[in-house]
Amino acid sequence: MFQVPNAELFYLTQKNTLKKKTVHDELKGKKVVVYFVCGAYTPTCSTKHVPEFEEAYDEIKSHGIDEVYCCSMNDPWVMKSWWKSMGIKKQQYLCDGNGAWLLRFEQFASQGQKVVQFFNTGMGRRAWRHALVIHDNMVIHEVMEGPESGEKNNSADDPYEFTSAASILEYLRKRETTRARLDEFNKKSDSLSDPTDVNI
């Protein structure tokens, strides 16, 4: 568990005015899922990653999550256009066009390389797929696509498994089950410690 790094991200108002907000202000007091994609309009991101989170949005929220965010190293105009092209209505996007937020992750106790080079496809530097569950700016769960070691820069592969909506839902379900079992255990322990339950 660690505090998510802070950074200023750009966004557009309803009148398309460019503004900035900090990550800590946006996520303060919220329980959220944030997943990171390689780029707007790219094949896997457009046909699987974002649409699957949109489809799973209501179920994700049913597990105590306040909001689902997709973050990409794209500017707000591109992200807004991409969202519209896919008909996304529920989840929100975060624009880290400068990589200000993603690059700071690598300075913290966080898994692996977050920003990689995609010079082989003309995309420059982009996010490597990973996902976080964050409670009030504290990262409580983190997953990243493979490989765990080895070269990610200019990879010809686009792994997509651990950061899917299905994977995040599996974690949330297991966490909920574990909490329910712990609550049941605590109730039984309390009843055993009640003097009225003891036969003398």
C-alpha positions in Angstrom: 0.0 0.0 0.0 1.3 3.5 -0.9 0.0 6.9 -1.5 -0.7 7.6 -5.2 1.7 10.3 -6.5 0.2 13.7 -7.1 0.3 15.6 -10.4 -1.6 18.2 -12.4 -3.7 16.8 -15.3 -5.5 18.7 -18.0 -9.2 18.6 -18.8 -11.8 20.4 -20.8 -14.9 22.1 -19.3 -18.3 21.7 -21.0 -17.5 24.9 -23.0 -14.2 23.3 -24.1 -12.0 25.6 -22.0 -8.7 24.0 -21.0 -8.2 23.6 -17.2 -6.0 21.7 -14.8 -6.8 19.7 -11.7 -4.6 17.7 -9.3 -4.9 13.9 -9.0 -5.2 14.2 -5.2 -8.1 16.6 -5.4 -9.9 14.5 -7.9 -9.6 11.3 -5.9 -9.8 12.6 -2.4 -12.3 10.7 -0.3 -13.2 8.3 -3.2 -12.9 4.6 -3.7 -11.9 4.3 -7.4 -10.6 2.0 -10.1 -8.0 3.6 -12.4 -6.8 1.6 -15.4 -4.1 2.8 -17.8 -4.2 2.3 -21.6 -1.6 2.6 -24.3 -3.4 5.2 -26.3 -6.6 6.6 -27.7 -7.9 4.9 -30.9 -5.5 2.0 -30.6 -7.0 -1.4 -31.4 -7.1 -3.3 -28.1 -7.9 -0.2 -26.1 -10.8 0.7 -28.4 -12.3 -2.7 -29.0 -11.7 -4.4 -25.6 -10.2 -2.5 -22.7 -12.5 0.6 -22.5 -15.7 -1.0 -23.8 -15.4 -3.9 -21.3 -15.0 -1.5 -18.4 -18.1 0.4 -19.6 -20.1 -2.8 -19.7 -18.9 -3.8 -16.2 -19.2 -0.3 -14.8 -22.4 -0.9 -12.7 -21.2 -4.2 -11.3 -17.9 -2.6 -10.3 -19.7 0.2 -8.5 -21.9 -2.4 -6.7 -18.7 -3.5 -4.9 -18.3 -0.2 -3.1 -16.4 1.7 -5.9 -17.4 5.3 -6.4 -15.9 5.8 -9.9 -14.0 4.2 -12.7 -11.3 6.2 -14.6 -9.3 5.4 -17.7 -6.0 7.2 -18.0 -3.9 7.7 -21.1 -1.0 9.8 -22.2 -3.2 11.8 -24.6 -4.4 15.3 -24.7 -8.0 16.2 -23.6 -9.2 17.0 -27.1 -8.2 13.5 -28.4 -9.6 11.8 -25.3 -12.9 13.6 -25.6 -13.2 12.7 -29.3 -12.3 9.1 -28.6 -14.9 8.8 -25.8 -17.5 10.2 -28.1 -16.6 7.8 -31.0 -17.0 4.8 -28.6 -20.3 6.1 -27.1 -18.8 5.9 -23.5 -21.3 7.4 -21.1 -20.5 6.1 -17.6 -16.8 6.0 -16.8 -14.5 9.0 -16.9 -11.1 9.6 -18.5 -8.0 11.3 -17.1 -5.6 13.0 -19.5 -1.9 12.6 -18.7 -0.5 14.0 -22.0 2.8 15.0 -20.5 3.2 11.9 -18.5 3.5 14.0 -15.3 1.5 11.5 -13.3 2.8 8.2 -14.8 6.4 9.1 -14.6 6.1 9.9 -10.9 4.8 6.3 -10.2 8.3 5.0 -11.0 9.7 7.1 -8.1 7.4 5.3 -5.6 7.0 1.7 -4.3 5.2 0.7 -7.4 5.4 -2.3 -9.7 7.6 -2.1 -12.8 7.9 0.3 -15.7 4.8 2.5 -16.2 6.0 4.6 -19.2 7.4 2.8 -22.2 8.7 3.6 -25.6 6.6 2.7 -28.6 8.9 4.2 -31.2 8.4 1.1 -33.3 4.8 2.1 -34.0 5.3 5.9 -34.1 3.6 6.5 -30.8 6.5 7.9 -28.8 6.2 7.3 -25.0 3.0 5.8 -23.7 1.5 4.1 -20.7 2.0 0.3 -20.2 -1.2 -1.4 -19.3 -1.8 -1.5 -15.6 -4.7 -0.9 -13.1 -5.1 0.3 -9.6 -7.8 0.2 -6.9 -7.4 3.4 -4.8 -9.0 4.4 -1.6 -8.7 8.1 -0.7 -5.5 8.4 -2.7 -4.0 5.2 -1.2 -3.2 2.4 -3.7 -4.5 -0.8 -2.1 -4.3 -3.1 -5.2 -2.1 -2.9 -8.3 -1.8 -5.2 -11.3 0.3 -4.9 -14.5 0.4 -6.7 -17.7 3.5 -8.9 -18.4 6.2 -9.5 -18.9 7.3 -9.2 -15.2 10.9 -8.8 -16.3 12.5 -8.1 -19.7 12.2 -5.4 -22.2 8.9 -3.6 -22.6 10.2 -0.8 -24.8 9.1 -1.2 -28.4 7.4 -4.4 -27.6 5.6 -6.0 -30.5 3.2 -7.6 -28.1 0.1 -6.0 -26.5 -0.7 -8.2 -23.5 -4.2 -7.8 -22.1 -5.3 -10.1 -19.3 -4.6 -8.9 -15.7 -5.9 -5.3 -16.2 -9.2 -6.3 -17.8 -12.6 -5.4 -16.2 -13.1 -9.1 -15.5 -9.8 -9.3 -13.6 -10.7 -6.2 -11.5 -14.1 -7.6 -10.8 -12.6 -10.9 -9.6 -10.4 -9.0 -7.1 -13.4 -7.0 -5.8 -15.5 -10.1 -5.4 -12.8 -12.0 -3.5 -12.2 -9.0 -1.3 -15.9 -8.8 -0.5 -16.1 -12.5 0.3 -13.0 -12.2 2.5 -14.5 -9.3 4.4 -17.8 -11.2 4.9 -16.0 -14.2 6.3 -13.9 -12.0 8.6 -17.1 -10.2 9.8 -18.7 -13.6 10.5 -15.6 -14.8 12.3 -15.5 -11.6 14.5 -19.2 -12.1 15.3 -18.6 -15.7 16.5 -15.6 -14.6 18.5 -17.6 -11.9 20.2 -20.4 -14.3 21.1 -17.9 -16.7 22.6 -16.4 -14.0 24.8 -19.9 -13.1 26.1 -20.2 -14.4 29.7 -23.9 -15.2 29.2 -22.8 -17.8 26.6 -20.7 -19.7 29.0 -22.2 -22.7 30.8 -21.1 -22.9 34.4 
